[in-house]
Amino acid sequence: MSRLIRMDQTGHTTLAEWTAEDSDAIDAAVAAFRAELEQGYYAVVSDGDGRASHVRELPVDASLVILRRPIAGG
């Protein structure tokens, strides 16, 4: 099962879960993903070895997609 989570003040919130066979769940996950991007979040997926890649489309084959706000600072 794949998961879409948002990092927030509680630690994280699961926004969607899906399997490759469940097109309705995938559609809901894509909609949730896009809604969060519109709110200013960005998404990353693990590349292994402590590395991650920024994604702009939901990679439905990823086991975990993490949404977070950009780091503020100057």
LINRAUR-V68585 format. One record per residue. N is the residue number from 1. RES is the residue in one small letter. PHI is phi as a letter, one per 20 degrees, with the letter a starting at -180 (999 if undefined). PSI is psi in whole degrees, -180 to 180 (999 if undefined). BURIAL is 1 if it has 16 or more other ideal C-beta (glycine too) atoms within 10 Angstrom, else 0. Layout:
n=N res=RES phi=PHI psi=PSI burial=BURIAL
n=N res=RES phi=PHI psi=PSI burial=BURIAL
This chain:
n=1 res=m phi=999 psi=132 burial=0
n=2 res=s phi=e psi=153 burial=1
n=3 res=r phi=c psi=145 burial=1
n=4 res=l phi=d psi=119 burial=1
n=5 res=i phi=c psi=153 burial=1
n=6 res=r phi=d psi=124 burial=1
n=7 res=m phi=f psi=130 burial=0
n=8 res=d phi=b psi=-171 burial=0
n=9 res=q phi=f psi=-16 burial=0
n=10 res=t phi=e psi=-3 burial=0
n=11 res=g phi=o psi=-72 burial=0
n=12 res=h phi=a psi=157 burial=0
n=13 res=t phi=c psi=129 burial=0
n=14 res=t phi=f psi=123 burial=0
n=15 res=l phi=e psi=-30 burial=1
n=16 res=a phi=a psi=152 burial=1
n=17 res=e phi=c psi=145 burial=0
n=18 res=w phi=b psi=163 burial=1
n=19 res=t phi=c psi=161 burial=0
n=20 res=a phi=f psi=-26 burial=0
n=21 res=e phi=e psi=-10 burial=0
n=22 res=d phi=d psi=88 burial=0
n=23 res=s phi=f psi=-32 burial=0
n=24 res=d phi=f psi=-42 burial=0
n=25 res=a phi=f psi=-37 burial=1
n=26 res=i phi=f psi=-45 burial=1
n=27 res=d phi=f psi=-41 burial=0
n=28 res=a phi=f psi=-39 burial=1
n=29 res=a phi=f psi=-42 burial=1
n=30 res=v phi=f psi=-43 burial=1
n=31 res=a phi=f psi=-43 burial=0
n=32 res=a phi=f psi=-42 burial=1
n=33 res=f phi=g psi=-50 burial=1
n=34 res=r phi=f psi=-40 burial=0
n=35 res=a phi=f psi=-40 burial=0
n=36 res=e phi=f psi=-39 burial=1
n=37 res=l phi=f psi=-39 burial=1
n=38 res=e phi=f psi=-24 burial=0
n=39 res=q phi=e psi=4 burial=0
n=40 res=g phi=o psi=2 burial=0
n=41 res=y phi=f psi=158 burial=1
n=42 res=y phi=c psi=161 burial=0
n=43 res=a phi=c psi=145 burial=1
n=44 res=v phi=c psi=154 burial=1
n=45 res=v phi=c psi=149 burial=1
n=46 res=s phi=f psi=138 burial=0
n=47 res=d phi=d psi=5 burial=0
n=48 res=g phi=n psi=166 burial=0
n=49 res=d phi=l psi=37 burial=0
n=50 res=g phi=m psi=17 burial=0
n=51 res=r phi=d psi=153 burial=0
n=52 res=a phi=b psi=156 burial=0
n=53 res=s phi=d psi=140 burial=0
n=54 res=h phi=f psi=134 burial=0
n=55 res=v phi=c psi=148 burial=1
n=56 res=r phi=d psi=-9 burial=0
n=57 res=e phi=c psi=146 burial=0
n=58 res=l phi=f psi=118 burial=1
n=59 res=p phi=e psi=98 burial=0
n=60 res=v phi=f psi=-15 burial=1
n=61 res=d phi=e psi=-6 burial=0
n=62 res=a phi=f psi=144 burial=1
n=63 res=s phi=f psi=-29 burial=0
n=64 res=l phi=b psi=129 burial=0
n=65 res=v phi=c psi=127 burial=1
n=66 res=i phi=d psi=129 burial=1
n=67 res=l phi=d psi=140 burial=1
n=68 res=r phi=b psi=162 burial=0
n=69 res=r phi=f psi=151 burial=0
n=70 res=p phi=f psi=150 burial=0
n=71 res=i phi=f psi=128 burial=0
n=72 res=a phi=e psi=155 burial=0
n=73 res=g phi=q psi=179 burial=0
n=74 res=g phi=c psi=999 burial=0
